Amino acid sequence: MPGTLSDMDRPLEPLWRGLLVYRVLTLISVSVLVLVRLDDYAAPAGALAVLAVMTVWTALTAHGYLSGPSGRRGRLAVADLVVTTGVMATTPFVLTPAQLDAGIPGMGSIWTPGAALACAIAFGLRGGVAGALVTSAALLLSKGRLGTAELGDVQLLVLAGLTIGFASTVLRRWAERLRGAVAAQAAAAERERLARSIHDGVLQVLAHVRRRGAELGGGAGRLGVLAGEQEVALRTLLTGGSVAADAAGRRDLGAALRALTSSLVTVSAPAHPVELPAATVDELVAVVRAALTNAAVHVGADAQAWVLVEDAGATVEISVRDDGPGIPAGRLAEAEEQGRLGVARSMRGRVHELGGTIDCDTGPGRGTEWIIRVPTAGVRT
């Protein structure tokens, strides 16, 4: 039933339907051939019995291939290959030696490639090649010879398995990409709806708190900084959302960091994707966000910051720089001794767990620059 099909099954429906049309037409052709030459067979009753098995199996596979989900279709394709090789194995018992010497097709004839094609559709390129090789071996063993006709049949089987298997693989990848595009479009539509709903409420309140906090200073100033951080985070979520991971679980670090861009934060990243495991990207974004928060808290709500991403091949380097007065010598060690472990845990701890390094270049009057280096190979996933 169509309702049982998944999104990954539907793109393959034309191939399955085409296979069944092929199976029915070749069954009719083989049936006519067997019935016309029935008296020439060494075992006419055996030929009719094999023909009956082929007819029943064609009906069963037609139902399974049209209505089953991908998992069941895969199992049915393997069973199809077993039944088909069994049909081919009857050739030396049904045909006479004279028929074999004359090049008469074995039992099943042009009906038998259907099993290899089913494996190609169900399992892709590898399935098509494997199905074609098994069917070819059964053909050669059943006829006990390797002539020009048999060699041509083997070539056609392998070519058909390669072609249909490649088409199946391409359709699966296309369906996966289409599903990702549809999901991204739906997410964008939802973000737009949320943005319209809260733009005149929450964002304006946060912006007002940020401005008033900066004007009042003191504790109110700190509250204004926090409100500004949440305003930026909320605007980023509504306008950009999170960067989706691909099928291999990797994300573009540059795109993820560009989501932190604001009127105070400038992000520069390579034009090409800087792909890392999604968990690694999340950790690095958290480190950069912590550095930006420190700049806003210690330099001021209007502090400018610059984030630079460089892809060095074996490593990825991230620089986070602000235009503040710099961190006094010994301040970071003093903060860690006093139990204020934001830098130690949020930044250094995360980077070290990824097998990377983090350095701080700072001094009076020249701002602060955090330099983060993480290996692209062997990072934690």
C-alpha positions in Angstrom: 0.0 0.0 0.0 1.4 3.5 -0.8 0.8 4.6 2.8 3.5 2.2 4.0 6.2 3.7 1.8 8.9 6.0 3.3 10.3 9.1 1.7 13.3 7.1 0.6 11.2 4.4 -1.1 9.1 6.6 -3.3 11.9 7.8 -5.7 12.6 4.1 -6.6 8.9 3.3 -7.4 9.4 3.8 -11.2 12.3 1.3 -11.2 10.3 -1.3 -9.3 7.3 -0.8 -11.6 9.6 -1.1 -14.6 11.1 -4.3 -13.2 7.7 -5.8 -12.9 6.7 -4.9 -16.4 10.0 -6.5 -17.6 9.3 -9.6 -15.5 5.7 -10.1 -16.9 6.8 -9.5 -20.5 9.7 -11.9 -20.3 7.5 -14.5 -18.6 5.1 -14.4 -21.5 8.0 -14.7 -24.0 9.5 -17.6 -22.1 6.1 -19.3 -21.7 5.5 -19.1 -25.5 8.9 -20.5 -26.2 8.5 -23.4 -23.8 5.0 -24.3 -25.0 6.0 -24.2 -28.7 9.0 -26.5 -28.2 7.6 -28.6 -25.4 8.0 -31.9 -27.2 11.7 -31.2 -27.8 12.5 -31.0 -24.1 14.1 -34.0 -22.3 11.5 -33.7 -19.6 8.3 -31.8 -20.8 6.6 -32.2 -17.5 9.6 -30.7 -15.8 9.6 -27.8 -18.2 5.9 -27.1 -17.3 6.6 -27.4 -13.6 9.5 -24.9 -13.8 7.2 -22.6 -15.9 4.5 -22.8 -13.2 7.1 -21.9 -10.5 8.2 -18.9 -12.5 4.6 -17.8 -13.0 3.7 -18.1 -9.2 7.0 -16.4 -8.2 6.4 -13.5 -10.6 3.0 -12.9 -9.0 4.4 -13.1 -5.5 7.3 -10.7 -6.3 4.9 -8.3 -8.0 2.9 -7.9 -4.8 6.0 -7.6 -2.6 7.9 -5.2 -4.8 4.9 -2.9 -5.3 3.7 -2.8 -1.7 6.6 -3.5 0.6 9.0 -1.1 2.4 12.6 -1.0 1.5 13.7 -3.5 4.1 11.2 -6.1 3.0 12.0 -5.5 -0.7 15.7 -6.1 0.0 14.9 -9.5 1.6 12.6 -10.3 -1.2 15.3 -9.5 -3.8 17.7 -11.9 -2.1 15.0 -14.6 -2.1 14.4 -13.8 -5.8 18.0 -14.4 -6.5 17.8 -17.8 -4.8 14.7 -18.9 -6.6 16.1 -17.7 -10.0 19.3 -19.7 -9.5 17.1 -22.7 -8.6 15.2 -22.3 -11.9 18.4 -22.0 -13.8 19.8 -25.1 -12.1 17.1 -27.3 -13.7 18.5 -26.6 -17.2 20.6 -29.8 -17.5 17.6 -31.9 -16.3 15.0 -30.4 -18.6 16.9 -29.6 -21.8 18.5 -32.3 -24.0 22.2 -32.2 -24.8 21.4 -31.4 -28.4 19.5 -28.3 -27.3 22.4 -27.2 -25.2 24.8 -27.8 -28.1 22.5 -25.8 -30.4 22.6 -22.8 -28.1 19.0 -23.0 -26.9 18.6 -20.7 -23.9 18.5 -22.4 -20.5 15.5 -22.5 -18.2 14.3 -19.1 -17.4 16.1 -17.5 -20.3 15.5 -13.7 -20.4 13.3 -13.9 -17.3 16.3 -14.6 -15.0 18.0 -11.2 -15.1 15.1 -9.8 -13.2 16.6 -11.0 -9.9 19.9 -9.2 -10.5 17.9 -6.0 -11.4 15.9 -6.4 -8.2 19.1 -6.5 -6.2 20.4 -3.5 -8.0 17.3 -1.5 -7.1 17.2 -2.6 -3.5 21.0 -2.3 -2.7 22.4 0.0 -5.3 25.5 -0.4 -7.4 27.1 -3.1 -5.2 23.9 -5.1 -5.1 23.5 -4.9 -8.9 27.1 -6.1 -9.5 26.7 -8.9 -6.9 23.4 -10.0 -8.3 24.7 -10.0 -11.9 27.8 -12.1 -10.9 25.6 -14.7 -9.0 23.2 -15.0 -12.0 26.2 -15.3 -14.4 27.7 -18.0 -12.3 24.4 -19.9 -12.2 24.1 -19.5 -16.0 27.5 -21.0 -16.7 27.2 -23.8 -14.2 23.7 -24.8 -15.4 24.8 -25.0 -19.1 28.3 -26.4 -18.3 30.0 -24.4 -21.0 31.4 -21.0 -21.9 30.6 -20.2 -25.5 30.2 -17.0 -27.3 26.5 -16.8 -26.5 27.1 -17.4 -22.8 29.9 -14.8 -22.7 27.5 -12.3 -24.3 24.8 -13.1 -21.7 27.3 -12.5 -18.9 28.3 -9.1 -20.3 24.7 -8.0 -20.6 23.9 -9.1 -17.1 26.9 -7.2 -15.6 26.0 -4.1 -17.7 22.4 -4.2 -16.6 23.4 -4.6 -13.0 25.8 -1.7 -13.2 23.3 0.6 -14.9 20.3 -0.1 -12.7 22.4 -0.1 -9.6 23.9 3.3 -10.4 20.5 4.7 -11.2 19.2 3.4 -7.8 22.1 4.9 -5.9 21.7 8.3 -7.6 17.9 8.3 -6.9 18.6 7.6 -3.2 21.1 10.4 -2.9 18.7 12.8 -4.7 15.9 11.8 -2.3 18.1 12.4 0.7 19.2 15.9 -0.5 15.6 16.8 -1.4 14.4 15.8 2.0 17.1 17.9 3.6 16.1 20.9 1.4 12.5 20.5 2.3 13.3 20.3 6.0 15.5 23.4 5.7 12.7 25.3 3.9 10.2 24.3 6.6 12.6 25.4 9.3 13.1 28.8 7.6 9.3 29.2 7.3 8.9 28.5 11.0 11.6 30.9 11.9 10.0 33.6 9.8 6.7 33.0 11.5 8.3 33.2 15.0 10.2 36.3 14.0 7.0 38.1 13.0 5.4 37.0 16.3 8.1 38.2 18.7 9.8 41.0 16.8 7.6 43.7 18.3 7.7 42.2 21.8 10.7 40.3 23.2 13.4 41.7 20.9 12.4 45.3 21.5 12.3 44.8 25.3 15.7 43.2 25.3 17.1 46.1 23.2 15.5 48.6 25.6 17.1 46.9 28.6 20.5 46.8 26.9 20.4 50.5 26.1 19.1 51.5 29.6 21.6 49.3 31.3 24.5 50.9 29.4 23.2 54.3 30.4 22.8 53.5 34.1 26.0 51.4 34.6 26.8 49.3 37.6 24.6 46.3 38.1 22.2 47.6 35.6 25.0 47.7 33.1 25.7 44.0 33.6 22.0 43.3 33.2 22.1 45.3 29.9 25.1 43.2 28.7 23.2 40.0 29.4 20.1 41.4 27.7 22.2 42.3 24.7 23.7 38.8 24.4 20.2 37.3 24.5 19.0 39.7 21.9 21.8 38.8 19.5 21.3 35.1 20.2 17.6 35.3 19.6 18.0 37.3 16.4 20.6 34.8 15.2 18.2 31.9 15.9 15.3 33.6 14.1 17.3 34.7 11.0 19.8 31.9 10.5 19.0 29.0 12.7 21.5 26.2 13.3 23.7 24.8 10.6 22.5 21.3 9.7 24.8 18.4 9.7 25.2 16.4 6.5 24.7 12.6 6.1 28.1 11.9 7.5 27.4 14.0 10.7 29.7 16.9 9.7 29.0 20.6 9.7 30.5 23.7 8.2 32.4 25.5 10.9 32.5 28.8 8.9 28.7 28.9 8.5 28.2 28.1 12.2 30.5 30.9 13.3 29.0 33.4 10.8 25.7 33.0 12.7 27.4 35.0 15.5 27.8 38.0 13.3 26.2 41.2 14.7 26.8 45.0 14.6 29.6 44.5 17.0 31.0 41.1 15.8 32.7 40.6 12.4 33.2 37.0 11.3 35.5 36.1 8.4 35.7 32.5 7.1 36.9 30.8 3.9 34.4 30.7 1.0 34.7 26.9 0.9 33.1 24.8 3.7 35.3 24.0 6.7 33.7 20.7 7.5 34.3 19.1 10.9 32.2 16.6 13.0 29.1 18.3 14.3 30.0 17.8 17.9 33.4 19.5 17.3 31.7 22.5 15.6 29.4 22.9 18.6 32.3 22.9 21.0 34.3 25.5 19.0 31.2 27.7 18.6 30.8 27.6 22.4 34.5 28.6 22.9 34.1 31.5 20.5 30.9 32.6 22.2 32.6 32.5 25.6 35.4 34.7 24.2 32.9 37.2 22.8 31.0 37.2 26.1 34.2 38.0 28.0 34.9 40.9 25.7 31.4 42.3 26.2 31.7 41.9 30.0 35.2 43.2 30.6 35.6 45.7 27.7 32.1 47.0 27.5 28.7 46.5 25.9 29.9 48.4 22.7 33.2 46.4 22.4 34.0 45.5 18.8 35.3 42.0 18.1 36.6 40.1 15.1 36.5 36.4 14.5 38.8 34.9 11.8 38.7 31.3 10.6 41.6 29.8 8.7 41.7 26.3 7.1 45.3 25.1 7.1 44.5 21.6 5.9 45.7 19.5 8.9 44.4 22.1 11.4 41.8 24.8 11.7 42.7 28.0 13.4 40.2 30.5 14.9 41.2 33.9 16.1 38.9 36.0 18.3 40.2 39.5 18.8 38.7 42.6 20.6 39.7 46.2 20.7 39.8 46.5 24.6 42.6 47.5 26.9 43.9 44.0 27.2 44.1 41.6 30.2 46.5 42.6 32.9 49.4 40.1 33.5 48.4 37.3 35.9 44.7 38.1 35.8 43.6 34.8 34.3 45.7 32.8 36.8 44.3 34.8 39.6 40.7 34.3 38.4 41.3 30.5 38.3 42.7 30.5 41.8 39.6 32.3 43.0 37.3 29.7 41.5 36.1 31.8 38.5 36.8 29.1 35.9 34.9 30.5 32.9 38.1 30.7 30.8 39.7 27.5 32.1 36.6 25.3 31.7 34.6 27.0 29.0 37.5 27.7 26.7 40.7 25.8 27.5 38.9 22.7 28.7 36.8 22.4 25.5 39.7 23.0 23.2 42.0 20.5 25.0 39.3 17.8 24.8 39.4 18.3 21.1 43.1 17.7 21.0 43.8 21.4 20.2 45.6 24.3 21.7 44.4 27.8 22.8 46.7 30.8 23.4 46.0 34.3 24.6 47.9 37.2 23.1 47.1 40.3 25.2 48.7 43.4 26.6 47.9 46.9 27.8 46.4 49.1 25.0 46.4 46.3 22.3 43.3 44.3 23.1 43.0 40.6 23.5 43.3 37.9 20.9 42.5 34.2 21.5 44.1 31.8 19.0 42.5 28.4 18.9 44.0 25.5 16.8 42.3 22.2 16.4 43.4 19.3 14.2 41.0 18.3 11.4 41.9 14.7 11.6 41.3 12.6 14.7 39.1 15.2 16.5 36.4 13.9 18.8 33.1 13.1 17.1 
